[in-house]
Amino acid sequence: MRDKFQNELEELNEEIIEMGKMIVYDIQNAVKALVTQDINLAKEAIQYDSSIDRQERNIEHLCLKLLLEQQPVAGDLRIISSALKMITDMERIGDHAADISEITIMMADKPYRCKLEKIEKMAKETMIMLVQSIESYVNKDIEKAKAVINHDDIVDGLFDEVKKALIVAIKDDDEDGEQMADLLMVAKYLERIGDHATNISEWVIYSITGKR
């Protein structure tokens, strides 16, 4: 009975890893579409969010199956309940990738008046956080989870830099103020992705220690 439970926990890990890969893929496409102003790729990123939602439901079903059929003890119960909390944050990250793509489509009618290097850097750092937060769950690695939480300071710092630069750009150029505001919203979505990765890592720590 215990062997079956461990096998199903391993399956849960694999499904969470797969969901993480799907989200990273979606963020990469969303940011690439943003930078290149590729409307078709942005639409693909929006549509792909439904695949992430299906994966979330698959994992929910597996978690409920474990809870109902295996009668887990306290430590196992924390692992499963944490997984349910984590995939909620992961699904919201997918939503934000779709949100960025929707803004990309709205901004596609004119070239950008500012460079997007810092926004691209934000996206890269948030993907690092997401991947490492999932790795920390699968490997039960508290130190890596804590490192992800600390890594959020880098994303927050980049967001502050982007925000300040865009506010200055808005003041200097009223004509493209709306575009700058849209780019600021993109940066805000990326900042929220970092927050969700932090939440995932906090749930990892809870799953191991019972404390948040």
N, C-alpha and C positions, 0 to 999 in steps of 0.2 A: 504493500500500500504506500509506504514511504517512498519507495523507488519511483512509483508512478507520479507521486506528488513532485519529486525532484525533477523528473522529466518534463512535467508540465510547467514548472517554474523556469526551466531552461528554455522551453518554448516561448514563455512570456518574455524572457530576456531578448530572444531573437526577434520577436515581433516589435519590441520597443526599439531595438537597434534599427530595424527596417523602417519604422516610422521616422526615426531620426534622420536616416539617409534621405527619405522622401522630402523632409522639411528642408534639409540643406540644399537639395536639388532645386526646390521651389524658390528658396531665397536667392540662390545663385542666378536662376533665370530671371527672377523679378529685378534684381540689381543690374544684370546685363541688359535687360530690356530698358530699364531706366536710363542707363548710361548711353546706350546706342539709339534710344528713342525708337525701339522696335515694337510697334503696336501688336504685331502678330505674336511675338514672343510673350508680351505682356498678357495677351488674351489666353495663351497656353498656361501661363502661371496661374491665372485666375481659375481656369477650368481644372487645373491639377489639384486645387484645394479640395475638390470633392473626393479625390482619391485618398487624401490625407484624412478626411472625415471618415471614410469607410474603414481605414486602418484603425482609427481611434475606436470605432464601434467593434471591430474584431477583437481588439485588446480588452475592451470592456467586457465582452462576452466571455473571453478566456478568464479574466479575473473573477467574474461572477461564478463561473464554473468551478474554479478553484475554491472559492468561498463556500459554495453549496455542497460540493461533492467530497471535499477533502478534509473539512473541519480543521483548519490550520490552528496551530498553537500560537501564542502571543507574538513571537518573533516573526513567524511566517505571515501572520495577519498584518503586521506592520509593513512587510515587504509588498504584499498585495494591495493594501490600502494606499500606500505611497505610490505604487504604479498607477492607480486610478487618478490620484491627484496630479501626477506628472504628465499623464497624457492629456489632461485638460489644459495644462500650460502649453504643451506641445501643439495641440490643436489651435490654440490662440496664436501661436507663432505662425502657423500656416495661414491663419486669417490675416495677419499683418503683412505677410508676403503678398497676398491677394490685394490688400489695401494699397500697398505700394504700386502694384501693377495698375490698379484703377487710376491712381494719380498720374502715372506715366502716360496713360492713354489721354487723359485730360490735357497734359502738357505737350503733347506731340506736335502741336501745330506751329511751334516756333523753336528755334535753337535756344540752348541754354545761354544765359548771360554770365554764368559763373562756372567755375570748375567744380567737379564732383569728387575729387580725390579723397577728401575727408569722409564723405558719405560712403564711398567704397571701402575705406579703411574701417569705418564703423561696422559695415556688413561683415567684413572679414573677421573682426574681433568677436562679433556676436555668434558667428558660426563656430568659432573655436570654443566659445563658452558652451554652446549647445552640445557639440560632440563630446566635450570633456565631461559635461554633466551626466550624459547618458553612460559614458564609460565608467564614471564613478559609481553609478547604480549597479551596472552589470558586475563590476569587479569589487563592489562593496569597499570602495576606496574613499575614506573620509577625508584624507589630505587633499585628494584631487577635487573633491566637492568643495572644500574650503577655498582652494585656489580659484575655482570658478567664481565663487562669491566675491573674492578679492578682485578678480579680473573685471568685474562690473565697473570698478572705478575708472578703468581705461575707457570703457564705452561712454560712461557719463562725462568724462573729460573731453572726449571727442565731440560729444553732443553739445557741450558748452561752447566749444570752438566753432562748430558749424552754426550754432544759433547766433553767436555774436557776429560772425562774418555775414550771415544773411540779413540780420537786422541793419547792419551798416549798409549793405547793398540796397535794401529797401529804401533807406533814407536818401541814398545817392541817386536812385533811379525809380521814380514813381511809376514810370511806364510799365516796368516789369515787376512791380510789387507783388502781384498775384502769383507769378511764377516762383518768386522767392518764398512766399508764404507756403506754397505747395511743397517746395523742397524742404522747408522747415518741418512740415508734417511728415515727410518721408523720414527725416532724421529722427523725429519723435517716435515713429513706429519702430525704427531700429533700436532706439533706446529702450522701448518697451520689450522688444525681443530679448535684450540683455536682462531685463528684470525677470522675464519668464524663465530664462536659463538659471538665474539665481534662485528662483522659487524651486525649480527642479532639484537643484543641489541641496537646498534646505530640506526637501523631502527625502533625499538620499540619506542625509545625516540622521533624520528621524527614523528612517527604516532600519538603520544600524544601531542607533543608541536609544531610541525611544524619546529623544528630546529634540526640540526645534530651537 
